[in-house]
Amino acid sequence: MTIFESPDIAAIRNVALVGASATGKTTLTEALLLRAGAIKTAGCVERGSTVSDHDPLEKRVQHSLNTAVVNCVHDGIRIQWLDTPGALEFVGQSLPALEAVETAAVVISATSGVDSTAQRMMAHAADRKLDRMIIVNRIDVPGADCAAVLAQIRDVFGRECLPLNLPAERGARVVDCFFNREGSTDFSSPEAAHQALVEQVVEVDAEFVDRYLNQGDVEATELHGPLEQALREGHLIPVCFVSAKTGAGVAELLDVVAKLLPNPTEGNAPDFLDGEGADAKLVHATPDPDKHVLAHVFKVTVDPYVGKMGVLRVHQGTITRDTPLFVGDARKCFKVGHLFRLQGGEHVEISRAVPGDICAIAKVDALHFDAVLHDAAEDSHIHLKPLAFPVPVHGVAIQPKRHGDEQRLWDLVQRSVDEDPCLRIEQVAATHETVVYGLGELHLRMLLDRLRDVHKFEVETRPPRTAYRETVTAKAEGHHRHKKQTGGAGQFGEVFLRVEPLPRGAGFEFVDIVKGGAIPGQFMQAVEKGVREALAAGVIAGYAVEDIRVTVHDGKSHSVDSKDIAFATAARKATWVAIMEARPIVLEPIVDVEILAPASAMGDITGDLASRRGQVNGTEAQLGGAMIVRGQAPAAELIAYATRLNAMTSGEGHYTIAFSHYEPAPTSVQNALRKEHKPVEVD
């Protein structure tokens, strides 16, 4: 069997390699492909020659930015590996990979032990009911303490974490503890590890418990059923030791995947939902090639040669060339033109895809991230349980260097937004800026580098402006007469109005109490338009005025010269006059902030938040020595906060913000904003 053939479903294994940066996932992927014979020579991250890191930007920065799909065959089993990026900023790539596999393999470095990324990915995998395993890499590196790391793993993740093999000769090789259990090891013993494994596995099956108590042991070959059950239920989390650099433990890891990990019929079926909200019904796909198709798009790329490409996992049915498929609730289907198996950056066309297969469909513009593909009209409302992505809050304002390229800039950035659910682009009306939001400085820097290096598109960047607002704190009257004579029909309109404050968050009210036709009714719409223009432009600092009631109570008109433009101009300038007399102030946006970070950094975080005019409303302890801090702070004080948080937490903290309310800005801020603004002149 080749890596591009579709085998029986029972001969498929799907494994996502997840974990922090610098744990060696990509190097491990190369070692696995080499050992399985899928490549002749292992590539190197530093030389940019790995199968996984095929993107030019990945080669330049020397770390993974995207999830790569690679295949190998071992002992007649086709294993589909998903090599994911480890940096927190690229969790929009790594989290969706969990949707395509039965097993999440969390890679941990033997030199640094359990980190916050490993904890997060273990929690995400448990939430998706995936089988979990832990791979301890770099066991041969000087200073590696595998015994201490295993103890830490069991302390953080539970006593169900048990080794399937143990390092020997200071990490030069590993000794199997499940099938053979012979040989000396650097710590513990194969026999003790084997006994612990058997006792843990048989606990899920009463029949095997009795046999174990009566006979003292059970052959490993007889434990396949209980082992799969223990993995599905999270009752067993196997731990394997490897050195991707030397190859120690790589062959044993392939054996574990082929012999012990679940095939698509043995893993927990993903939670599909039929419908929305409280009325949604749980639906489980059946890995049957003869049923109607259900497939999930967990990754979208825009390839310069094949166009838009959706990478998908087939959960039910069989997809072949010319199969008609619907995208979600679309009424019009498309026919599959080309079906690809992926090997990093290589796309090899295949004839069919069965349940368990991970493949790609190209040149279908309707494909989008998280889409469900199906061939039955009754499945139009089926979707997967949504993933909980971090909210992108780190923003940068961008504009093209060349005037007139605004639409092309939007289109290029939108491509990256389509590929990454943790990127967002927004046209901010309040500040007249195009702002791109991501999960951190590195996330946005890679986006900007891609614009420059791949698309040859130059942009200018700056921190986004804060969306301040203005309001009034007192009642005041405003009046303006607009009279213009240019030798023919002139312009005339006169408006008397009153402004007064409204409760915070009330917005804007326009009231017409004009009596006796002082302002003819046909011009009142123009009056309101002028008022709104004045409010939108701002008065003291150039920001929109809100929480205000404007009452028009009198005016004058001319039977010949009165026009819409005259009353709009008079109303705009009368509003400006009134606001200037109504003790105007600047409001600043206050946001709710939630910070997840190691407990050891809590003092620095709360102190830093206070220095930013923020307040802490509460804290909450989390598993693994983490804490959540909840509070509020001015949005302007949290610009570039990700950089500061990374410094305080050694890169292990992250945060989310959400708009809460507006409140008056401090006097110093108000004065600075007034000074920067050039007020409108009223004649």
N, C-alpha and C positions, 0 to 999 in steps of 0.2 A: 504493500500500500504506500502511495506517495502522500505528501502532506496536502496535496490539492484534491485528493479524492474524498468523496463523502462515504464514510464507512457506516456500518450498522450503528444505531444510536448508542448501543451499549459500549461501543468502542470509542466514545468521545469523552474527553475531560476538558472542562473549562475552568481556568484558574486565573485570578487577577492578582498580580504582584503589587502590593500597596505598602506604603510606609514612608518615612521621612526621606528627605534628600540626603545623599551621601551614605546611604546604607548599602548601596551596591546593587540595586535592582536591575539596572540595565546590563551591568557586567555579569550578573547572575544569569540573565536571559541569554546572553551570548554563550556562557558556559553550558547551559542546558541544550541550546541548539547544536553546539559543537559535539557534545557527548552523544546526542541522539542522531548525529549524522546529517542534520539539516543544513549545516554550513561546513566548509572545509577548514576554515581558519577563523578563530575568534577575533572579532573586531575590538577596537579600543575607543573608549569615550573621548580620551584626550586627542586622539587622531581623527575623530569624527567618522569612524569606519564601522560603527555598530549597525545592526539591522534595525533596531528600534529607533535610534535617533537619526532619522533620515532627512529631517527638515533642515534646510541650510542654517536657519537661526539656531536650532538645537546644536548643530555642529560648531557654530561659532561660540556659543556661551558654554558649551560642554556640560549641559545637563538637560534632562527631558522636559519638554514643554507640553507635549501632547501624549495621549494614550496610544500606544502602538500595539497592533495585533500581529502575533507571530505564531507559527505552527511547527510542530515536530511530531515524529512518530517514534514510539518506544514500545517494544514488545507487542506490536500490532495495535497499539492504542494511539489515536491521534489526539495530541494535547494542544489546545489553543490557549496560549499565554497572552495576557493583557499586561503590558509593561506600562505602568502609570507614573506620571510626575509626582515628586514627593513634596515640593514646595507648597505651603498653604495657599499661596496666591493662585495655584492652578488646580484647586480642588474641584473646579468646574469640569475638569477633564477626568480626575481620578474617581470621584464619586459615581458618575454614570457607568463606569466600568463594572461596578458591583451589580448592575442590572442585567449583565450579560453572562454571568457565571454562576456555577453552583458553589464554588469555593473561593474564599478570600484568603490569600496567603500574606500575612503581615510580616514584612522583612525588618529585622532589628539588627543593629550592629553589635557585635560582641564586645566592642570597646566602649560604647556609650550607653548600652542598655535600653530600657523602655523609655520612650519619649512621648510627648503629648500627641504627636501625629499618630503614633501606633495606637494610643488609647482612643483617639477619635475614630480611626478606621475600624478598630475592633468593635466599637459601639455602633457605628453605621452598619457593619456587616451583621451584627446581632439583630439590629432593628429590621434588616431585610431578610432575616431568618436564613442566612447563608451558613454553610459549613465553614469553620474557621481553622486555620493552622498558623503556626508561627515558624518562621525560618530565621535562625540566628546565623548571620553571615560574618565573614572575616574572623573565623575562629583561629586562624594561624597568625594573626597580627600580634606583635609583641605588646604585652599589656592586656591582652584579652583575658577576661576571667569568666569563662563559660559557666562555672558552677554558680558564681554570684549572679550572673545574668539570668540563669534558670530560676534561681531562688526569687529574684526580683519579678520575673514573669509570673510565677505562681502567686506571689504576694499581691500583685496588681490585678491580674486577670482571673485568679482563682486556682484552687487545687486541681481542677479538671485539666490544667495544662501539664501534659506528661510527655517526656521525650520518647520518640520512636527510635532514635539513635543517640549515641554519645561520642564526643570527640576523644581521640586517642593520639598519643605521641605529640602532645602540645599542638593539636589541631592539624597534624599532617594527614590524618585519615579519620574516619568515623567507624563505629562499631554498631551493627544493627541490634536492636533490643526487642524486636517484635517477632521476626521469623527465626533468626539464627541464635542470637544471644550468646555468642562465644567470643572471647578475647578480653584483653585488659583495656581499661579506659582511664582517662585523666581524672575522673571523679566518679563516685557511685560505682555501680556494676551493672552489666547487661541483665543479669538475672533479677536483680532487685527492680530495675526499670521494667522488665517484662512482667513481673508479678503485679506491679502497680497498674500497668496497662490492662492486663487481663481482668483484674478486680474491678477496674473502672468500667470496662466494656460490659462485663457480664451483669452488672447491676441493672441494666435496662431490660433484661430478659430473665424471668423467674426460673425457667428451665435450665439455663446455663448457670444460674446461681447455685441451684441444687447440685448440678454436675461438678461445679468447681469445689463446693464444700465437701462432696463425697470423694472426688477423685484427686483433688489437689491441683489440677491443672487442666486446661483445655487447649487443644491444638489451635495454633493461630489460623490455620486454613479453614477451621470451622467457624471462625468468629466474624465472617464477612457480614452477615445479616445484622447481628447486634452492634458491630462496629459502625455500620452505616447509620443505624438508628441513633447511636450515641453521638455521632457527628451531627446528624440533623437536629437533635434536641439540645445541642451545645453541652452535652454531658462529657464530651471529650474534645479537647483542643490539642492536637498533636504538635510537638515541637521537634524540628529537625535542625541539625547543625551542618553548616557547609562553609567552604571557602571558595567563592566564585573565582578568585585569582588563581589558586592552585588546582582547583577541581575537586578537592577533598569533599566528599559527601554529595557531589552532584549526581553521580550514578545512582546512589541510594535514594536521593530525592525523586528522581525519575521513577524508580521502582515504587516508592510510596504513592506517587500520583497515579500511576497506572494500576496498581493493585488495590489501593485502599480508598482513594478519594471517589466521590460519587459520579456516576454518569448522569446524563439529563433525566433519566427515569427514576433515579434514586434520590436526588436532591429535593429540597423543599420547593414546591412550585411557587413562582412569584405571585404576589397579590395584584391581580387585575381587578379593576372596578368597572361595573356597568352602570353608567349614569353619574350624576353629580350630587354633591352635598350629602345630606342625611338620607336621601333616597337611593344612594349608590349601593349596588349589591356586589358582594365578593364573588369573583369568578376565577377559577383556576384552569389554566391551559393544560391540556393533556399532550404529552410528547408523543403523539401518534402521527406518523407521516400521511396517513390516509384521511385525516380529518381536515376541516377547512382551516385556512391559514390564519395564524396570529403571530406577528413578528413585531419587535420593538426596535425603533431607531434610537440608539444610545449615543451616537456620535455623528456629527455632520462636518464635512470638510468641503472646501471649494478648491478643487485641484485645477491647476492651470491647463492641464491637458484633457482631463475627462469631465471638467465642469463640477457642478454640485454633486456630492456623493454622500449617501447616507450609509453608515455602517450599522448593521442590524443583527440582532439575535433572533433566530427562528425558534419559537416556542411550541408551535403546533402546525401540522400540515407540511406540505412540500412546495417549494418555490422553484420553478423552472423558467427558462427563457419563454417569453410570451405569456406568462401567467398574468391575468388581469388582477390588479390590486387597488384597493381604495386606501387613501391616506386619511385616517381618522373618520370624521363625519362628512368628508367630501362626497358629493353626489356623482362625480365623474371619476372613473377609474383610469389607471394607466397600465400599459403593458410593459412588463419587464423586458428591456432590450438587452442588457448585459448584466451578468451576475459574476461577481469577482470574489475570489479568496485573497486575503491580504497576507503578505509576508513583509511587514514593515512598509517600505515605500513601494514595494512591488505589487502589482495587481494582476492576478492570473485568472483568466475567465474560466468558469466552471459551468457545468450543465444543470446542476440542481443543488438545492440546499434543503436539508432535513432538520427536524427538531434537534436542537443542540448546536447547529452550525452557526458560526459567526461569519458573515459575508457582507458584501457591499453592493449597492445598486447606484448607478451613475446616471447623470443627465435627466434627472427628474426634479424640476424646480419646486414642486409642491412638497418635497420632503423637508422635514424640519426636526429639530431635536425633540425627543420624547414622543414622536408620532408612533401610533400603532398602525401597522399595515395589516389588512385583512381582505378576504375575497368574498365575504358574505355581508349583505346589507344589514342584517340584524346585529352585526358587531360594530356598527358605526359609532356607538357611544362608549366603547370599551377603552380604558386607558389604565396605565399603571399607577399605583399609589405614588403621589408626587414625592420627589426627593426634597429634603430640607437643606437648600443651599445657603451659605452665608450671603448676607445682603451686601452688594458692592457699594461702598461708601467713600472710597478714596477717589477723589475726582481731579480732573485736569481739564481746563478750558483749552480748546484747540481751534485753530483756524488755518486755512491754506495760506502759504506764502504768496501765491499768485491769485490775485483777485479774479473771481469768476469760476474758481474751482470748488466752490462750496458743495455743489451737488455730488461731484466726484468724491470729495472727502467723505461725505455722508455714506455714499454707496460702499466705499472701501472699508470704513469702520463697521458698517452694518454686516459685512461678510464675517468679520471677526466676532461680532455679537451673535450671529447665527451659529457659530462654531462653539462658543463658550457661554454657557448660561450664567456665568458670574461676571460678564461684561454688560454694560448698559450705556447707551448713548441717549442724550436728551437735549432738546432745544429749550433752553430755559428762558421763557418769555420775560420774566422779571428782570433779568440781567442782560438779555439779548446776547447770550453766549451759547455755543455748542459745547457741552460738557460730556466727557467720557468718564464713567465710573468703573472702578475695578476693586480688587481685594487688597491692593497694596502698590507700593512704588515699583517693585519689580514687575508686577502684572502689567501696569500701564507702560513701563519702559519697553517691554517686549512688544507691545502693540505698536508703539511709535517706531521702534526699530524695524518692525515688519513693514510698516508704511514706507519707511525710507529705503530699506535694503531690497525688499521684494517688489514693491510696487513703484519704487522710484518717485515717491510723492513726499514733498517737503511740507512740514507744518510748523506753525509757531504755537508755543504753549505758554500757559501762565496759570497760576492758581485761580480757581473759579471765584468769582465775586460772590459775596454773601448776599442773599436775597433779603435785604432790609426792607422795612415798610415805614410809611409815615402815617401819622394820625393827628387829630386835634384834641385838646383837653378842655376847650371852652366854647361857648356859643359866640358867633360873630356874624356881622353883616357884610355883604359884598355887593358892589354895584359897578357896572361899567356900561358906557354908551359907546357903541361902535358906529362912527359916521364917516363915510368916505365918498367924496364927490370927484369924479374924474372926467367930467364933461359929458354927459349922456346920463343914463340911468345910474344912480349911485347905490350906496349900501347904507342901511340904517337898521339898528337894532339896539334896544336898551333892556338890561336885565337887572332886577333886584333879587337877591337871594340871601339865604341864611344857612350857615353850617353849624352843626352841633355834634358832639361825640356820641358814639354808640358803644354798647358793651363789647369787650374784646372778643373777636371772632364773629361779630355780627355782619361784617362786610360793608355794603353800601346800600343806602336807600335814597331814592329820588322821589320827591313829593312836589306835586303841582297844586298850589292853592290860589292861582291867579284868578281874579274876579273881573267880570265886565269886559272880557275880551281884550284886556290890556296887551296881552301877547296872544295873537290869534292862534287857535288850536293847531293849524297846519304847521306852525313853527316850533311847537313844543318838542317835537322829536329832535330838531336841530339843537334846541337848548340843552336837552339831555346829552346829546352827543358831545357838545362843547364841554359840559361838566365832566363827562367821563374822560375826555382827552386830557383835561387839566389834572384829574386824579391819577391817570396812568403815568403822566410825565413827572409827577412829584413836584414839590414846591421848595422845600428847604435843602434837600439832599439828592434829589433826582430819583427817588424811589416811589413806587405807587402808594397812594393814600388810601387807607381802608378804615373800617369801623367809624363811618361818618354818614350823617344824614344831611342831604342838601335839599332845602325847601325853597322853591321859586315862588315868590309871593307878589311880584309886580313887574311892570315893564312898560315899554312904549314901542309903538310900531309906526311905520309910514306906509300909506296906501300904495305908493309906487316903488319906493327904494328898499323896503324890507324884503330880505331874502334869507334863505336857510343859512348861507355862509355868514351873514351879518349877525344873526342870533347865535350861531355856534361860536363865533369869535367873542361876542359880548359875554356869553355864558362862561366860556373858558377863562377869560380875564377876570370876571367877577368872582369866580370860584377861587382863583389865585389870591385876589385881594382879601377875601373872607378868611381863607386858611391862614394867611400871614397874620391876621388879627386874632386868631383863635388859639393862640399859644401852641403851635405845632411842635411835635416831638418825633424822634426817630425810634422805631421799634426794631428789636433784633430777634431773630428766630432762636428759640430754645429747643433743643432736641433731647429725647430720651436716649441714654447711652447704656449699653450692656457690654461689659468687658469680661472675657473668660481668660484667666491667666493662672500661672502657678501661685499657690498660696504664699510662697516666699516673697513674691513681688507685691503683695497687697499694700504694704506701707508706702512704697514708692508710687504705686498707682493712685491711691487715695490722696496722697500729698500733691501729686502732679495735677489731679483733677481739681483740687481746691485752688491751686495756683492759676487755673484757667477759669476762674469764677464759677466752677461747677460745684455741685453738692452730691453727696452720696446718700442714696435713699435706702440702701440695704445690701447685704451680702448673702451668698448662699454657697455652702460647701458642696463640692462635686467629688466624684470618685477619682482616685489617682492623685490626690494632693492638689487638685485645682480648686479655684474659687471663681464665683461670678459676682461682679460688682455692678450694681444698678444705680443709676443716678441721672442727673440732668446737667447740661452745660450749654453755653451759647455756641451755636454752630460755627461762628467765626473763630472760636478758640480751638476747634477741633480740626481745622485745616492742616493736613500733613500729620495728623495724630498717629497714623500707622507707623511712621518712622520712629517717633518717640516711644510708642508702645513696644516696638521691636527691641529698642535699646534697653528698656526696663526689664524685659522678660526673656532676653536672649532669643528672640524670634518665636517664642512659644505662646504669645498672647494674640488674641484677635478680638474684634469688637464689632458691634452693629449700632447704628443710630436710626432714629425715626423722629420725624417732626412732631413736636408736642404743642407749642403755642408761641405767640409773640408776647414780648414784654418790653417796657422802655429800656433803651440802651443807656449805659452810664454816660454821665455828662462829658467825660473825655472823648468817648466814641462819637457822641453827637456833635461835639465841636469840630472834631477832625473831619467828619463827613460833610458838615456844613461848609467847612473851609475849602474842601475839594470841589464843591458844586458851584457852578456858575448859574445863578438864578435867572429866571425869565424876566425880561424887562416889560413892564406894563405902561403903555402910553396913557 
